[in-house]
Amino acid sequence: MKYSDALILLFCKAPVPGEVKTRLIPELGDQGACDLHIELATHMLDVVQIAQLAPAQLWCAPDTNHAFFTERHEISLYQQTGQDLGERMHRAFVSVLDDPGVSRVILIGADCPTIDDNYMDAALGKLEDHDAVIGPAEDGGYGLIGLTKPNANYFQDITWGTGTVCEDTCRRFNEADINWAQLPRIWDVDRPEDVVRWRQLHD
């Protein structure tokens, strides 16, 4: 693999109807939104494994017991822990960066189909000489974050799901006085128009 000192963490919720892609339930229904989640997660699993940039891990919520996870024999499974998304991400970074063989890690969501091998390669490359990297999303969040050292302050007291998540996180980088890089803007699948874009991209 290209980056022997790196890891790629894919964060994914168990595909339970009514609990995933909830903003799209009015448009797609519980099962339709769940089916879309499975499509997107399967696509991203393929992307991270085919890229062969670094070893990949699947970080599962609420646990690793769902059949969608247990059937993934080709990837290591880990359980997300923490009260909110920020704490879960921070704990994942702490866990993997504690390994002396790992010096850089990128974490991506399962619903950002514009993240491809080139985008991940760029992110991992930035971590050669940057402390952090972020991939801003159109909705104000981010679809990728990469670190060389964990810092709880990057994830605490962030209002997740709002349009200022990326901006707030970048401010935390500046407060920590680190050298960080921003990648080109991407989009995730949260709105009906995003579903159309996903279909056009995937079909």
C-alpha positions as CSV (number, residue, x, y, z in Angstrom):
1,M,0.0,0.0,0.0
2,K,1.1,3.5,-0.7
3,Y,1.0,4.8,2.9
4,S,2.3,2.1,5.3
5,D,2.1,4.5,8.3
6,A,-1.5,5.5,7.7
7,L,-5.1,4.3,8.3
8,I,-8.4,5.1,6.7
9,L,-11.4,5.0,9.1
10,L,-14.8,4.7,7.6
11,F,-17.6,5.7,10.0
12,C,-20.9,4.0,9.4
13,K,-24.3,3.5,11.1
14,A,-26.0,0.2,11.1
15,P,-28.7,0.2,8.3
16,V,-31.8,0.2,10.4
17,P,-35.0,1.5,8.8
18,G,-36.1,4.8,10.4
19,E,-32.7,5.4,12.0
20,V,-30.5,6.3,8.9
21,K,-30.8,9.0,6.3
22,T,-33.6,10.5,8.4
23,R,-33.7,13.7,6.5
24,L,-34.7,11.8,3.4
25,I,-37.4,9.7,5.0
26,P,-40.2,12.1,4.0
27,E,-39.1,11.7,0.4
28,L,-38.0,8.0,0.4
29,G,-39.8,6.4,3.4
30,D,-38.0,4.5,6.1
31,Q,-37.0,1.5,4.0
32,G,-36.1,3.6,0.9
33,A,-33.8,5.8,3.1
34,C,-32.2,2.7,4.6
35,D,-31.7,1.1,1.2
36,L,-29.9,4.3,0.1
37,H,-27.7,4.2,3.1
38,I,-26.7,0.7,2.2
39,E,-25.9,1.7,-1.3
40,L,-23.7,4.6,-0.2
41,A,-21.9,2.6,2.5
42,T,-21.3,-0.3,0.1
43,H,-19.9,2.2,-2.5
44,M,-17.6,3.8,0.1
45,L,-16.4,0.4,1.3
46,D,-15.5,-0.5,-2.2
47,V,-13.7,2.8,-2.7
48,V,-11.5,2.6,0.4
49,Q,-10.5,-1.0,-0.3
50,I,-9.9,-0.8,-4.0
51,A,-7.8,2.3,-3.6
52,Q,-5.1,0.3,-1.7
53,L,-3.7,3.5,-0.2
54,A,-3.7,2.4,3.4
55,P,-5.3,-0.2,5.6
56,A,-9.0,0.5,6.1
57,Q,-11.1,0.0,9.2
58,L,-14.9,0.1,9.5
59,W,-16.1,1.9,12.6
60,C,-19.7,0.8,13.3
61,A,-22.5,2.3,15.3
62,P,-24.2,1.5,17.6
63,D,-22.1,-1.8,17.6
64,T,-20.6,-4.3,15.2
65,N,-23.4,-6.9,15.4
66,H,-25.6,-5.9,12.4
67,A,-25.4,-8.4,9.5
68,F,-24.3,-5.6,7.2
69,F,-21.2,-5.4,9.3
70,T,-20.6,-9.0,10.2
71,E,-20.7,-10.0,6.5
72,R,-17.7,-7.7,5.8
73,H,-15.1,-10.3,6.3
74,E,-12.6,-8.3,4.2
75,I,-12.3,-5.4,6.6
76,S,-11.7,-5.0,10.4
77,L,-14.7,-3.9,12.5
78,Y,-14.5,-1.5,15.4
79,Q,-17.3,-0.2,17.6
80,Q,-17.8,3.6,17.9
81,T,-18.1,4.8,21.5
82,G,-19.1,8.1,22.9
83,Q,-22.1,10.3,23.6
84,D,-22.1,12.3,20.3
85,L,-20.4,12.2,16.9
86,G,-17.5,14.4,18.1
87,E,-16.7,12.1,21.0
88,R,-16.9,9.0,18.8
89,M,-14.5,10.5,16.3
90,H,-12.1,11.7,18.9
91,R,-12.0,8.3,20.6
92,A,-11.4,6.6,17.3
93,F,-8.5,8.9,16.5
94,V,-7.0,8.3,20.0
95,S,-7.3,4.6,19.6
96,V,-5.5,4.3,16.3
97,L,-2.9,7.0,16.7
98,D,-1.8,5.3,19.9
99,D,-0.3,2.6,17.7
100,P,3.4,3.5,17.2
101,G,3.2,2.3,13.6
102,V,0.5,4.8,12.7
103,S,1.4,8.4,12.2
104,R,-1.5,9.7,10.1
105,V,-5.2,8.9,9.9
106,I,-8.1,10.0,7.8
107,L,-11.7,9.5,8.8
108,I,-14.5,9.7,6.3
109,G,-18.3,9.3,6.4
110,A,-20.2,6.6,4.6
111,D,-22.4,9.0,2.6
112,C,-19.8,11.1,0.7
113,P,-19.7,9.6,-2.8
114,T,-17.5,12.4,-4.1
115,I,-14.6,11.1,-2.0
116,D,-12.6,8.9,-4.3
117,D,-9.1,7.4,-4.4
118,N,-7.6,10.7,-5.6
119,Y,-9.2,12.7,-2.8
120,M,-8.0,10.3,-0.1
121,D,-4.6,10.3,-1.7
122,A,-4.5,14.1,-1.5
123,A,-5.6,14.0,2.1
124,L,-3.0,11.5,3.1
125,G,-0.3,13.4,1.2
126,K,-1.2,16.6,3.0
127,L,-0.5,14.9,6.3
128,E,3.1,14.4,5.3
129,D,3.8,18.1,6.3
130,H,0.5,19.2,7.9
131,D,-1.0,18.4,11.3
132,A,-4.5,18.2,10.1
133,V,-6.5,18.1,6.9
134,I,-10.2,18.7,6.3
135,G,-12.6,18.1,3.4
136,P,-15.4,20.7,3.6
137,A,-18.9,19.7,2.5
138,E,-21.4,21.9,0.7
139,D,-23.8,21.9,3.7
140,G,-21.2,23.4,6.0
141,G,-20.0,20.2,7.5
142,Y,-17.2,18.0,6.4
143,G,-16.9,14.6,4.8
144,L,-13.2,13.9,5.7
145,I,-10.9,14.9,8.5
146,G,-7.3,13.8,8.9
147,L,-5.0,14.1,11.9
148,T,-1.5,13.2,13.0
149,K,-2.2,13.8,16.6
150,P,-5.6,13.6,18.4
151,N,-7.0,16.7,20.1
152,A,-10.4,16.6,21.9
153,N,-10.9,20.3,21.4
154,Y,-11.4,19.7,17.6
155,F,-14.6,17.8,18.5
156,Q,-16.0,19.2,21.7
157,D,-19.0,21.5,21.8
158,I,-19.6,21.4,18.1
159,T,-23.2,21.6,17.0
160,W,-23.3,18.6,14.7
161,G,-25.6,18.7,11.7
162,T,-25.4,22.5,11.3
163,G,-23.9,24.7,8.6
164,T,-21.0,25.9,10.8
165,V,-19.4,22.5,11.7
166,C,-16.5,22.9,9.2
167,E,-16.0,26.6,10.0
168,D,-16.0,25.9,13.8
169,T,-13.5,23.0,13.4
170,C,-11.1,25.1,11.3
171,R,-11.3,27.7,14.0
172,R,-10.2,25.1,16.5
173,F,-7.3,24.2,14.3
174,N,-6.3,27.9,14.3
175,E,-6.6,28.1,18.1
176,A,-4.3,25.1,18.4
177,D,-1.8,26.9,16.2
178,I,-1.3,23.9,14.0
179,N,-0.4,23.6,10.3
180,W,-3.6,22.4,8.5
181,A,-4.8,22.1,5.0
182,Q,-8.2,22.3,3.3
183,L,-9.2,20.1,0.4
184,P,-11.7,21.0,-2.4
185,R,-15.4,21.1,-1.4
186,I,-17.4,17.9,-1.6
187,W,-21.0,16.9,-1.1
188,D,-22.8,14.2,0.8
189,V,-26.3,12.7,0.3
190,D,-28.7,14.4,2.7
191,R,-31.3,16.2,0.5
192,P,-33.5,15.0,-2.4
193,E,-31.4,16.8,-4.9
194,D,-28.3,15.0,-3.6
195,V,-30.1,11.7,-4.3
196,V,-30.5,12.8,-7.9
197,R,-26.8,13.6,-8.1
198,W,-25.9,10.3,-6.6
199,R,-28.0,8.4,-9.1
200,Q,-26.4,10.4,-12.0
201,L,-22.9,9.7,-10.6
202,H,-23.5,6.0,-9.9
203,D,-25.7,4.9,-12.8
